[in-house]
């Protein structure tokens, strides 16, 4: 069921998409992370969106 309310949509997008992903172990980390919480690697990237 898609979210139609624009305010709720922005909250959902922030909760789901604004994360960092470790390039080594694929763990999700908070946006403010400098290193991975699982493997302590500093190779983090932003989570990719599925939009094309």
QUIKAQUI-V597738 format. One record per residue. N is the residue number from 1. PHI is phi as a letter, one per 20 degrees, with the letter a starting at -180 (none if undefined). D_LAST is the distance of its C-alpha to the last C-alpha in Angstrom with 2 decimals. Layout:
n/phi/d_last
N/PHI/D_LAST
N/PHI/D_LAST
//
This chain:
n/phi/d_last
1/none/20.66
2/f/18.11
3/e/19.49
4/d/20.33
5/f/22.41
6/f/20.54
7/f/22.84
8/f/22.30
9/f/18.51
10/f/18.70
11/f/21.19
12/f/19.13
13/f/16.05
14/f/18.61
15/f/20.29
16/e/17.37
17/d/15.08
18/e/17.63
19/c/19.19
20/d/19.92
21/c/19.89
22/f/22.69
23/f/21.98
24/e/25.23
25/d/25.54
26/m/22.08
27/f/23.81
28/e/22.18
29/c/24.07
30/f/24.44
31/f/22.86
32/e/26.35
33/f/27.03
34/d/28.40
35/b/28.92
36/f/27.94
37/f/30.02
38/e/30.59
39/d/31.11
40/m/31.76
41/f/29.46
42/e/28.25
43/e/25.08
44/d/22.48
45/c/18.80
46/f/16.53
47/f/14.61
48/f/10.97
49/e/8.50
50/e/6.54
51/f/3.80
52/c/0.00
//
